[in-house]
Amino acid sequence: MFCLIRHAGYHSRTGSITPQGSEEAERLASKLHAKNQNWKQVRTSPTTRTKETALIIGKALNIPVEVDERLSVDGNVVDLLPPTEPRDIIFVSHLPVITKMLRAWSTQFKQDEPPLADVTTGYLIDPEQEEIRPVTAN
């Protein structure tokens, strides 16, 4: 299993997440913690908003955070698409990247694509069960 998360809400002027975005990231981290999954790492796009979101989640789950250029808006995530099965990793990125990954995994599972991700929304991808489940901060 792995998780795709769209970054928290942010200030367009500074690129930093808002106080509300921080709270949402903390709530989302709590929900991920409650899944009792053995998360190993958070990988994030290099932007400020994704790194701040990832750091909140990494701290809450006591796991390392690593910047991964492939998760940037223009990144190449081809090796994160089916049939690759990333295990126990949380990916924090942007809507175009999340959409591309969700579309690929939905096609692999022969399912309808989930709706576009709101800020601070995540999806658990379970290749063994061929299932995509939403995880929200609310």
C-alpha positions as CSV (number, residue, x, y, z in Angstrom):
1,M,0.0,0.0,0.0
2,F,1.1,3.6,-0.6
3,C,-0.5,7.0,-0.3
4,L,-0.8,10.0,-2.6
5,I,-1.5,13.4,-0.9
6,R,-2.1,16.8,-2.4
7,H,-0.4,19.5,-0.5
8,A,-2.2,21.6,2.1
9,G,-3.8,25.0,1.5
10,Y,-1.2,27.7,1.0
11,H,-0.7,31.5,0.6
12,S,-0.3,32.2,-3.1
13,R,2.0,35.1,-2.4
14,T,4.6,33.2,-0.3
15,G,4.0,29.6,-1.2
16,S,3.9,28.6,2.5
17,I,0.9,26.7,3.8
18,T,-1.7,28.5,5.8
19,P,-2.4,27.9,9.5
20,Q,-5.5,26.1,8.4
21,G,-3.4,24.1,6.0
22,S,-1.1,23.1,8.8
23,E,-4.1,21.9,10.9
24,E,-5.5,19.9,8.0
25,A,-2.1,18.3,7.4
26,E,-2.0,17.3,11.1
27,R,-5.5,15.8,10.9
28,L,-4.6,13.9,7.8
29,A,-1.4,12.6,9.5
30,S,-3.5,11.4,12.4
31,K,-5.8,9.5,10.1
32,L,-2.8,7.9,8.4
33,H,-1.4,6.9,11.8
34,A,-4.7,5.3,12.7
35,K,-4.4,3.0,9.6
36,N,-1.7,1.1,11.5
37,Q,0.3,1.0,8.3
38,N,4.1,0.6,8.6
39,W,4.9,3.9,6.7
40,K,8.6,4.1,5.9
41,Q,9.0,7.4,4.3
42,V,7.4,10.6,2.9
43,R,8.6,11.8,-0.5
44,T,7.7,15.3,-1.6
45,S,8.0,17.7,-4.4
46,P,10.6,20.4,-3.9
47,T,8.1,23.3,-3.5
48,T,7.6,25.0,-0.2
49,R,3.9,24.0,0.2
50,T,4.6,20.3,-0.4
51,K,7.7,20.2,1.8
52,E,5.8,21.9,4.7
53,T,2.9,19.4,4.3
54,A,5.3,16.5,4.1
55,L,7.3,17.6,7.2
56,I,4.1,17.8,9.3
57,I,3.1,14.3,8.2
58,G,6.7,12.9,8.6
59,K,7.0,14.4,12.1
60,A,3.6,13.0,13.2
61,L,4.4,9.5,11.9
62,N,8.1,9.7,13.0
63,I,9.4,8.9,9.5
64,P,11.9,10.6,7.2
65,V,11.0,13.1,4.5
66,E,12.9,13.1,1.2
67,V,12.6,15.6,-1.6
68,D,12.0,13.8,-4.9
69,E,12.2,15.9,-8.1
70,R,10.0,13.5,-9.9
71,L,7.1,14.8,-7.9
72,S,7.4,18.4,-9.0
73,V,4.7,19.8,-11.2
74,D,6.7,19.0,-14.4
75,G,8.3,15.9,-12.9
76,N,8.5,12.5,-14.6
77,V,6.7,9.9,-12.4
78,V,6.8,7.1,-15.0
79,D,8.6,4.7,-12.6
80,L,5.9,5.3,-10.0
81,L,3.1,4.2,-12.3
82,P,1.8,0.6,-12.8
83,P,3.2,-2.0,-12.7
84,T,5.5,-0.5,-10.1
85,E,4.2,-0.9,-6.6
86,P,5.7,1.6,-4.2
87,R,5.4,0.1,-0.7
88,D,4.7,2.0,2.5
89,I,5.6,5.4,1.0
90,I,3.6,8.6,1.3
91,F,3.9,10.9,-1.7
92,V,3.1,14.6,-1.4
93,S,2.7,16.4,-4.6
94,H,0.6,18.7,-6.8
95,L,-2.7,18.1,-8.6
96,P,-1.3,17.3,-12.1
97,V,1.0,14.6,-10.6
98,I,-1.6,13.2,-8.3
99,T,-4.1,13.1,-11.2
100,K,-1.6,11.3,-13.4
101,M,-0.9,8.7,-10.8
102,L,-4.5,8.2,-9.9
103,R,-5.5,7.8,-13.5
104,A,-2.8,5.2,-14.1
105,W,-3.7,3.1,-11.1
106,S,-7.4,3.4,-11.8
107,T,-6.8,2.1,-15.3
108,Q,-4.7,-0.7,-13.8
109,F,-7.5,-1.7,-11.4
110,K,-10.2,-1.2,-14.1
111,Q,-12.0,1.4,-11.9
112,D,-13.4,4.8,-12.4
113,E,-10.9,7.6,-11.7
114,P,-11.5,9.3,-8.3
115,P,-12.6,12.9,-8.4
116,L,-9.9,15.6,-8.4
117,A,-8.2,16.0,-5.1
118,D,-8.9,18.9,-2.9
119,V,-6.1,20.4,-0.9
120,T,-4.9,18.2,1.9
121,T,-6.7,15.2,0.4
122,G,-5.0,11.8,0.1
123,Y,-5.7,8.5,-1.5
124,L,-4.6,5.1,-0.2
125,I,-3.6,2.9,-3.2
126,D,-3.7,-0.9,-2.4
127,P,-2.3,-2.9,-5.4
128,E,-3.0,-6.2,-3.6
129,Q,-6.7,-5.4,-3.2
130,E,-6.8,-3.3,-6.4
131,E,-8.4,-0.6,-4.5
132,I,-8.2,3.2,-4.2
133,R,-9.7,4.8,-1.0
134,P,-9.8,8.5,-0.1
135,V,-8.3,9.9,3.1
136,T,-9.4,13.4,4.0
137,A,-8.3,15.8,6.6
138,N,-11.9,16.5,7.8
